[in-house]
Amino acid sequence: MTQPVSIHTQVSPISRSLDLSPNPYPPLKAPQVPQSNLHSLPAIWARKYFVAVTSDYDAAQVKKLDRLSDYEAPEGRQYTTEKLMQNLKLSTAQAWSMTENLLSEEMLRHSIDPSLLDPWKIAADSHQLFEKALTAYSNRLTAPRLAVIVGDDCGQLRQKYTAEDPRVIGFVSMQFHHTGKILLGQLEPAERSLFAPYLKVMDDHMYMPLRDAYQAAARHEADSPALLAVQNLLPISSRIAHRVCDQIRRLNPGYQTLSGSLNSSAVRTSSIRDVEMFLVYLCLCVLEGDVLAVQRQLFPLCIMLYPRLNVKWQMVQDMLQVIGWEMYGQLPADSMTILIPYLRTLTEMFSSEVFQDEEG
């Protein structure tokens, strides 16, 4: 088992990470995070998610889609739910086949015990959670409300599959992702616009260690500097993710991943999720006081998935660089003091020196 990196002993000089020597960042600004009565991380995440969903929902544009009002009505939601429920079992089976085709070689390359990857159990677990999502959709519950309903279930599922080998979460997360894509493919445009936010909830909670972060936060006092730093970062993580993805797209014009161009809506959605995933792991590191979660979960996940998805490591390095710029521009100095050592460590773990044999 990999030993945790000590932040106090392993962080290298500033000049070796984030290109901070000499300091290219502007002077730290005064706090720009609005005051709020939301203190718990679940409440902050729910509020952030609600703002993201409502701001991305262009009602004028969606109204142009076919029969939106019909699909949005209780009868329409019931129709969509029944259609997807009928195909859910087959969809989860197809999703596992796609996951296995994508990652079977990675299982051998990483020497992952095949007995930990029971396709029937993984498909059954995903089926159960997607049933909850469909029930919430049919009952006209909002996507943020679904996040509350399934958040703990997804967290328990993540802990279940990471207990013996954290790398297994890569297969489970990809299974959920493919299931969502298959379900969306069975819908009309208006249905997709309504149901897509519910699938984003599922995707986010399977890729991101939100439950672990909440549990780590509960072990801190209310005035803990680490907790306050996370409470400042989490509400603006979506804004940072959008700005980071915009910059990565500008740096890589015409780049094609396995799923398509960086300009495509599907790739952009996944890219934003990945940036937020890195930010949630960063928050977890701060709250736990080490980078063990990145060593055991995030780094192996990226090693398995990114080469298969044709995501070059330079893009990950650029992402971390831009994250640093955005954090400096939007967070108060005391939060940056807490966050930046962990971001530097993540940057070193994904540096060009680590991947020089593969990309050099």
C-alpha positions as CSV (number, residue, x, y, z in Angstrom):
1,M,0.0,0.0,0.0
2,T,1.3,3.4,-0.9
3,Q,2.4,5.5,2.0
4,P,0.8,8.9,2.5
5,V,2.8,12.0,1.5
6,S,3.5,14.3,4.3
7,I,2.7,17.8,3.3
8,H,5.3,19.2,5.6
9,T,8.2,17.1,4.3
10,Q,7.3,16.3,0.7
11,V,6.2,19.6,-0.8
12,S,9.1,20.8,-3.0
13,P,10.3,24.3,-3.6
14,I,7.8,26.7,-5.1
15,S,9.8,27.0,-8.3
16,R,9.1,23.3,-9.1
17,S,5.3,23.6,-9.1
18,L,2.7,25.9,-10.5
19,D,5.4,28.0,-12.0
20,L,5.3,30.4,-9.0
21,S,8.9,31.6,-9.2
22,P,9.0,34.5,-9.4
23,N,5.4,34.9,-8.3
24,P,3.3,35.5,-11.4
25,Y,0.1,35.9,-9.5
26,P,-1.4,39.3,-8.8
27,P,-1.5,40.5,-5.2
28,L,-4.0,38.6,-3.1
29,K,-7.4,40.3,-3.2
30,A,-9.7,40.9,-0.3
31,P,-12.2,38.1,0.3
32,Q,-14.8,38.0,-2.5
33,V,-16.9,35.1,-1.2
34,P,-20.3,36.4,-0.1
35,Q,-21.3,35.9,3.4
36,S,-23.9,33.1,3.9
37,N,-25.9,31.3,6.5
38,L,-24.9,28.0,4.9
39,H,-22.2,26.4,7.0
40,S,-22.3,22.6,6.4
41,L,-20.6,21.2,3.4
42,P,-23.7,19.3,2.2
43,A,-25.7,22.6,2.3
44,I,-22.9,24.5,0.5
45,W,-22.8,21.8,-2.2
46,A,-26.6,21.7,-2.6
47,R,-26.7,25.5,-3.0
48,K,-23.8,25.5,-5.5
49,Y,-25.5,22.7,-7.5
50,F,-28.8,24.6,-7.5
51,V,-27.1,27.8,-8.8
52,A,-25.3,25.8,-11.4
53,V,-28.4,24.0,-12.7
54,T,-30.6,27.1,-12.7
55,S,-28.0,29.3,-14.4
56,D,-27.3,26.7,-17.1
57,Y,-31.0,26.2,-17.8
58,D,-31.9,28.4,-20.7
59,A,-35.6,28.4,-20.6
60,A,-36.0,30.4,-23.8
61,Q,-33.8,27.9,-25.7
62,V,-35.4,24.8,-24.2
63,K,-38.9,26.1,-25.1
64,K,-37.9,25.7,-28.7
65,L,-37.5,21.9,-28.2
66,D,-40.3,19.6,-29.1
67,R,-43.3,19.4,-26.8
68,L,-41.4,20.5,-23.7
69,S,-44.5,21.4,-21.8
70,D,-45.9,17.9,-22.4
71,Y,-42.8,16.2,-21.2
72,E,-42.6,18.5,-18.2
73,A,-46.1,17.8,-17.1
74,P,-46.7,15.0,-14.5
75,E,-48.0,12.7,-17.3
76,G,-44.9,13.5,-19.4
77,R,-42.5,12.7,-16.6
78,Q,-44.3,9.5,-15.9
79,Y,-44.0,8.6,-19.6
80,T,-40.3,9.3,-19.6
81,T,-39.8,7.4,-16.4
82,E,-41.6,4.3,-17.5
83,K,-39.7,4.3,-20.8
84,L,-36.4,4.4,-19.1
85,M,-37.4,1.9,-16.4
86,Q,-38.3,-0.6,-19.0
87,N,-34.8,-0.3,-20.6
88,L,-32.8,0.2,-17.4
89,K,-31.7,-3.4,-16.9
90,L,-30.5,-3.7,-20.5
91,S,-28.9,-0.2,-20.2
92,T,-26.8,-1.2,-17.2
93,A,-25.7,-4.4,-18.8
94,Q,-24.7,-2.5,-22.0
95,A,-22.9,0.1,-19.8
96,W,-20.8,-2.7,-18.2
97,S,-19.9,-4.1,-21.6
98,M,-18.7,-0.6,-22.7
99,T,-16.7,-0.2,-19.4
100,E,-15.1,-3.6,-19.8
101,N,-14.1,-3.0,-23.4
102,L,-12.5,0.3,-22.4
103,L,-10.7,-0.8,-19.2
104,S,-10.1,-4.6,-19.5
105,E,-6.5,-4.0,-20.4
106,E,-6.1,-1.6,-17.5
107,M,-7.3,-4.3,-15.1
108,L,-4.4,-6.5,-16.3
109,R,-1.9,-3.6,-16.4
110,H,-2.7,-2.5,-12.9
111,S,-2.9,-6.1,-11.6
112,I,-6.4,-5.6,-10.2
113,D,-8.0,-8.7,-8.7
114,P,-10.8,-9.7,-11.1
115,S,-12.9,-11.0,-8.2
116,L,-13.4,-7.4,-7.1
117,L,-15.1,-6.6,-10.3
118,D,-18.3,-8.6,-10.2
119,P,-20.3,-7.2,-13.2
120,W,-23.6,-8.5,-11.8
121,K,-23.1,-6.7,-8.4
122,I,-21.9,-3.5,-10.0
123,A,-24.8,-3.5,-12.5
124,A,-27.3,-4.3,-9.7
125,D,-26.0,-1.5,-7.5
126,S,-26.1,1.0,-10.4
127,H,-29.6,-0.2,-11.3
128,Q,-30.8,0.5,-7.8
129,L,-29.5,4.0,-7.7
130,F,-30.8,4.9,-11.2
131,E,-34.2,3.6,-10.1
132,K,-34.1,6.2,-7.2
133,A,-33.2,8.9,-9.7
134,L,-36.0,7.9,-12.0
135,T,-38.5,7.8,-9.1
136,A,-37.4,11.3,-8.1
137,Y,-37.8,12.6,-11.6
138,S,-41.3,11.0,-11.9
139,N,-42.3,12.6,-8.6
140,R,-41.1,16.0,-9.8
141,L,-38.4,16.3,-7.2
142,T,-35.6,18.7,-8.2
143,A,-32.1,17.6,-9.1
144,P,-30.6,19.3,-6.0
145,R,-33.2,17.3,-3.9
146,L,-32.0,14.1,-5.6
147,A,-28.5,15.0,-4.6
148,V,-29.7,14.9,-0.9
149,I,-31.6,11.7,-1.5
150,V,-28.8,9.6,-3.2
151,G,-25.8,11.4,-1.8
152,D,-25.3,9.1,1.2
153,D,-26.1,6.0,-0.9
154,C,-23.5,7.0,-3.5
155,G,-21.0,7.6,-0.7
156,Q,-21.6,4.2,0.8
157,L,-21.2,2.6,-2.6
158,R,-17.9,4.4,-3.2
159,Q,-16.7,3.3,0.2
160,K,-17.8,-0.3,-0.5
161,Y,-15.9,-0.5,-3.8
162,T,-12.8,1.3,-2.5
163,A,-12.5,-0.8,0.7
164,E,-10.2,-3.5,-0.7
165,D,-8.8,-1.7,-3.8
166,P,-9.5,2.0,-4.4
167,R,-8.8,1.6,-8.1
168,V,-12.1,-0.3,-8.5
169,I,-13.9,3.0,-8.3
170,G,-12.7,3.7,-11.8
171,F,-14.7,0.8,-13.2
172,V,-17.8,1.7,-11.1
173,S,-17.7,5.4,-12.0
174,M,-17.4,4.6,-15.7
175,Q,-20.3,2.1,-15.4
176,F,-22.5,4.9,-14.0
177,H,-21.3,7.3,-16.7
178,H,-22.0,5.0,-19.5
179,T,-25.4,4.0,-18.1
180,G,-26.4,7.7,-18.0
181,K,-25.2,8.2,-21.6
182,I,-27.2,5.2,-22.8
183,L,-30.4,6.4,-21.0
184,L,-30.0,9.9,-22.5
185,G,-29.7,8.4,-26.0
186,Q,-33.2,6.9,-25.6
187,L,-34.8,10.3,-25.0
188,E,-36.2,13.0,-27.2
189,P,-34.4,16.4,-27.1
190,A,-36.9,17.9,-24.7
191,E,-36.8,14.9,-22.4
192,R,-33.0,15.0,-22.4
193,S,-33.0,18.7,-21.3
194,L,-35.2,17.8,-18.4
195,F,-33.6,14.6,-17.3
196,A,-29.9,15.5,-17.8
197,P,-29.5,17.4,-14.5
198,Y,-30.6,14.2,-12.6
199,L,-27.9,12.2,-14.4
200,K,-25.3,14.9,-13.5
201,V,-26.1,14.3,-9.9
202,M,-25.4,10.6,-10.2
203,D,-22.2,11.2,-12.2
204,D,-20.9,13.8,-9.7
205,H,-21.5,11.7,-6.6
206,M,-19.8,8.6,-8.1
207,Y,-16.7,10.4,-9.3
208,M,-16.3,12.8,-6.3
209,P,-15.6,11.8,-2.7
210,L,-18.3,14.1,-1.3
211,R,-19.3,11.8,1.5
212,D,-15.7,11.5,2.6
213,A,-15.3,15.2,2.6
214,Y,-18.5,15.7,4.7
215,Q,-17.3,13.2,7.2
216,A,-13.8,14.8,7.4
217,A,-15.4,18.2,7.8
218,A,-17.5,16.9,10.7
219,R,-14.2,16.2,12.6
220,H,-13.3,19.9,12.5
221,E,-14.3,22.7,14.8
222,A,-16.4,25.4,13.3
223,D,-13.5,27.9,13.3
224,S,-11.0,25.5,11.9
225,P,-8.9,27.3,9.3
226,A,-9.0,24.2,7.1
227,L,-12.7,24.0,7.2
228,L,-13.1,27.7,6.6
229,A,-10.8,27.4,3.5
230,V,-12.9,24.6,2.1
231,Q,-16.1,26.5,2.8
232,N,-14.7,29.4,0.8
233,L,-13.6,27.2,-2.1
234,L,-16.6,24.8,-2.5
235,P,-19.3,27.4,-3.4
236,I,-17.1,28.7,-6.3
237,S,-15.8,25.4,-7.6
238,S,-18.3,25.4,-10.5
239,R,-17.3,28.9,-11.5
240,I,-13.7,27.9,-11.4
241,A,-14.3,24.7,-13.4
242,H,-16.1,26.6,-16.2
243,R,-13.3,29.1,-16.4
244,V,-10.6,26.4,-16.4
245,C,-12.3,24.5,-19.1
246,D,-12.6,27.6,-21.2
247,Q,-8.9,28.2,-20.9
248,I,-7.9,24.6,-21.7
249,R,-10.1,24.7,-24.8
250,R,-8.2,27.9,-25.9
251,L,-4.9,26.3,-25.2
252,N,-5.8,23.2,-27.3
253,P,-7.8,24.3,-30.3
254,G,-9.1,21.4,-32.4
255,Y,-8.1,18.7,-29.8
256,Q,-10.0,15.5,-30.0
257,T,-10.7,13.2,-27.1
258,L,-12.2,9.7,-27.5
259,S,-15.6,11.3,-26.9
260,G,-15.1,14.2,-29.4
261,S,-13.9,17.7,-29.6
262,L,-13.3,19.9,-26.5
263,N,-16.0,22.1,-27.9
264,S,-18.7,19.4,-27.8
265,S,-21.3,19.7,-25.1
266,A,-20.7,16.1,-23.9
267,V,-16.9,16.6,-23.5
268,R,-17.4,20.0,-21.9
269,T,-19.8,18.5,-19.3
270,S,-17.3,15.7,-18.5
271,S,-14.4,18.2,-18.4
272,I,-16.2,20.5,-15.9
273,R,-17.0,17.5,-13.8
274,D,-13.3,16.4,-13.8
275,V,-12.2,19.9,-12.7
276,E,-14.7,19.9,-9.9
277,M,-13.6,16.3,-9.0
278,F,-10.0,17.6,-8.6
279,L,-11.3,20.5,-6.5
280,V,-13.3,18.2,-4.2
281,Y,-10.2,15.9,-3.8
282,L,-8.2,19.1,-2.9
283,C,-10.8,19.9,-0.3
284,L,-10.7,16.4,1.1
285,C,-6.8,16.6,1.3
286,V,-7.1,19.9,3.3
287,L,-9.7,18.4,5.7
288,E,-7.7,15.2,6.2
289,G,-4.3,16.9,6.4
290,D,-2.7,14.6,3.8
291,V,-3.0,13.5,0.2
292,L,-3.7,9.9,0.8
293,A,-7.1,10.1,-0.9
294,V,-5.4,11.3,-4.1
295,Q,-2.7,8.6,-3.9
296,R,-5.2,5.8,-3.4
297,Q,-8.1,7.0,-5.5
298,L,-7.7,10.0,-7.8
299,F,-4.2,9.4,-9.2
300,P,-4.9,5.7,-10.1
301,L,-8.3,6.7,-11.6
302,C,-6.6,9.2,-13.9
303,I,-3.9,6.7,-14.8
304,M,-6.5,4.2,-15.9
305,L,-8.9,6.6,-17.6
306,Y,-7.1,9.5,-19.2
307,P,-4.9,7.6,-21.7
308,R,-7.9,5.5,-22.7
309,L,-10.0,8.7,-23.2
310,N,-7.1,10.4,-25.2
311,V,-6.6,13.0,-22.5
312,K,-3.0,14.1,-22.6
313,W,-1.1,14.8,-19.3
314,Q,-0.2,18.2,-20.5
315,M,-3.9,19.1,-20.3
316,V,-4.0,17.9,-16.7
317,Q,-1.0,20.0,-15.9
318,D,-2.5,23.0,-17.5
319,M,-5.7,22.4,-15.6
320,L,-3.9,22.5,-12.3
321,Q,-2.0,25.6,-13.3
322,V,-5.1,27.5,-14.2
323,I,-6.9,26.3,-11.1
324,G,-4.1,27.9,-9.1
325,W,-4.6,31.2,-11.0
326,E,-8.3,31.1,-10.5
327,M,-8.0,30.4,-6.8
328,Y,-5.6,33.3,-6.3
329,G,-8.0,35.6,-8.0
330,Q,-11.1,34.5,-6.1
331,L,-10.1,33.4,-2.6
332,P,-8.9,35.4,0.4
333,A,-5.3,35.1,1.5
334,D,-5.9,33.1,4.6
335,S,-7.7,30.4,2.5
336,M,-4.9,30.3,0.0
337,T,-2.3,29.8,2.7
338,I,-4.2,26.6,3.7
339,L,-5.0,25.4,0.1
340,I,-1.9,26.1,-1.9
341,P,0.5,23.5,-0.3
342,Y,-1.9,20.7,-1.2
343,L,-2.4,22.1,-4.7
344,R,1.4,22.2,-5.2
345,T,1.6,18.6,-4.2
346,L,-1.2,17.5,-6.6
347,T,0.7,19.5,-9.3
348,E,3.9,17.6,-8.6
349,M,2.1,14.2,-8.7
350,F,0.8,15.1,-12.2
351,S,4.0,16.8,-13.4
352,S,5.7,16.2,-16.7
353,E,8.6,14.5,-14.9
354,V,6.2,11.8,-13.7
355,F,5.0,11.1,-17.2
356,Q,8.1,11.8,-19.2
357,D,8.5,8.2,-20.4
358,E,4.9,8.2,-21.8
359,E,4.7,11.7,-23.3
360,G,8.4,12.6,-23.8
